[in-house]
Structures are given as structure tokens and as C-alpha cells.
Amino acid sequence: MENITKNWGIMRVARLLIGAYIIWDAFKQQTPIWALLGAFFIYQALMNTGCGMGGCNIQQNVEKPTSKIENVDFEEVK
């Protein structure tokens, strides 16, 4: 629930408005496929998922290596 109320930016508001317009137009024109597309946009806005203008915001768990590998011995396999 916390995700819905925080970090609202212009692209998130735009997705919400575009989704609402698509759903409204889908009901007006009686096209359920467009309503699904509008619901997808609204879902993206509410859950703050999807890609923005700067690309996808995927959090990566980057761990620093704890040990340093100095010498590696290789043997030839015939």
C-alpha cells in the first residue's frame, strides 16, 4: 500500500491519466480490449512499475567481492 502513495512523478501521473482516458473511451466505444490496455496503464501507475523516460528502474543487489583471487592455476586437458 505504501507504494501507491509515494514517489509520484509526472510520468506516473501521465500513465494514470492515459489509462483512465483509455478505459473511459473503451466503455464509450464498447471495446473491451482497449479497457484491458487502460487497466494495464492504471496498474503501472498505481504500483509504480514499468519503464520511464530514463529506462527501466530495476534495483540490483550489488555486492562487493569479499575475497580477492590472486593466482589461478590452469591445467591443460587433452
LOMI-967377 format. One record per residue (C-alpha): residue in three letters; residue number from 1; x, y, z. Coordinates in nm, 2 decimals, padded with zeros to 4 digits. Example, Ala and Ser with C-alpha at 12.3 -4.5 7.8 and 13.67 -1.06 7.14 Angstrom:
// residues 2
SITE   rolo   kolti       c1       c2       c3
SITE    ALA       1    01.23   -00.45    00.78
SITE    SER       2    01.37   -00.11    00.71
// end
This chain:
// residues 78
SITE   rolo   kolti       c1       c2       c3
SITE    MET       1    00.00    00.00    00.00
SITE    GLU       2    00.29    00.23    00.07
SITE    ASN       3    00.39    00.21   -00.30
SITE    ILE       4    00.07    00.37   -00.41
SITE    THR       5    00.11    00.69   -00.21
SITE    LYS       6    00.48    00.76   -00.25
SITE    ASN       7    00.71    00.87   -00.54
SITE    TRP       8    00.45    01.03   -00.77
SITE    GLY       9    00.62    01.20   -01.07
SITE    ILE      10    00.50    01.34   -01.39
SITE    MET      11    00.53    01.01   -01.58
SITE    ARG      12    00.34    00.82   -01.32
SITE    VAL      13    00.05    01.08   -01.33
SITE    ALA      14    00.06    01.07   -01.71
SITE    ARG      15    00.02    00.69   -01.70
SITE    LEU      16   -00.27    00.72   -01.47
SITE    LEU      17   -00.45    00.98   -01.68
SITE    ILE      18   -00.38    00.79   -02.01
SITE    GLY      19   -00.51    00.47   -01.85
SITE    ALA      20   -00.83    00.65   -01.73
SITE    TYR      21   -00.89    00.81   -02.07
SITE    ILE      22   -00.84    00.47   -02.25
SITE    ILE      23   -01.08    00.30   -02.01
SITE    TRP      24   -01.34    00.58   -02.05
SITE    ASP      25   -01.31    00.57   -02.43
SITE    ALA      26   -01.33    00.18   -02.42
SITE    PHE      27   -01.66    00.19   -02.24
SITE    LYS      28   -01.79    00.47   -02.47
SITE    GLN      29   -01.69    00.28   -02.78
SITE    GLN      30   -01.77   -00.07   -02.63
SITE    THR      31   -01.43   -00.22   -02.69
SITE    PRO      32   -01.32   -00.44   -02.40
SITE    ILE      33   -00.97   -00.49   -02.54
SITE    TRP      34   -00.89   -00.12   -02.50
SITE    ALA      35   -01.03   -00.14   -02.14
SITE    LEU      36   -00.76   -00.40   -02.07
SITE    LEU      37   -00.50   -00.18   -02.21
SITE    GLY      38   -00.62    00.11   -01.99
SITE    ALA      39   -00.63   -00.11   -01.69
SITE    PHE      40   -00.26   -00.21   -01.76
SITE    PHE      41   -00.17    00.16   -01.76
SITE    ILE      42   -00.35    00.23   -01.44
SITE    TYR      43   -00.18   -00.07   -01.28
SITE    GLN      44    00.16    00.06   -01.38
SITE    ALA      45    00.08    00.40   -01.23
SITE    LEU      46   -00.06    00.27   -00.90
SITE    MET      47    00.21    00.01   -00.85
SITE    ASN      48    00.49    00.23   -00.99
SITE    THR      49    00.61   -00.04   -01.23
SITE    GLY      50    00.72   -00.01   -01.59
SITE    CYS      51    00.98    00.18   -01.76
SITE    GLY      52    01.01    00.56   -01.76
SITE    MET      53    01.18    00.80   -01.99
SITE    GLY      54    01.52    00.71   -01.84
SITE    GLY      55    01.48    00.34   -01.90
SITE    CYS      56    01.37    00.07   -01.66
SITE    ASN      57    01.44    00.13   -01.29
SITE    ILE      58    01.55   -00.22   -01.18
SITE    GLN      59    01.72   -00.23   -00.84
SITE    GLN      60    02.02   -00.46   -00.84
SITE    ASN      61    02.18   -00.61   -00.54
SITE    VAL      62    02.54   -00.53   -00.60
SITE    GLU      63    02.77   -00.70   -00.35
SITE    LYS      64    03.14   -00.61   -00.33
SITE    PRO      65    03.36   -00.92   -00.35
SITE    THR      66    03.49   -01.02   -00.02
SITE    SER      67    03.80   -01.21   -00.13
SITE    LYS      68    04.05   -01.13   -00.40
SITE    ILE      69    04.16   -01.40   -00.63
SITE    GLU      70    04.53   -01.36   -00.69
SITE    ASN      71    04.67   -01.67   -00.87
SITE    VAL      72    04.46   -01.92   -01.07
SITE    ASP      73    04.62   -02.24   -01.19
SITE    PHE      74    04.50   -02.40   -01.51
SITE    GLU      75    04.58   -02.74   -01.64
SITE    GLU      76    04.56   -02.85   -02.00
SITE    VAL      77    04.30   -03.12   -02.07
SITE    LYS      78    04.38   -03.34   -02.37
// end
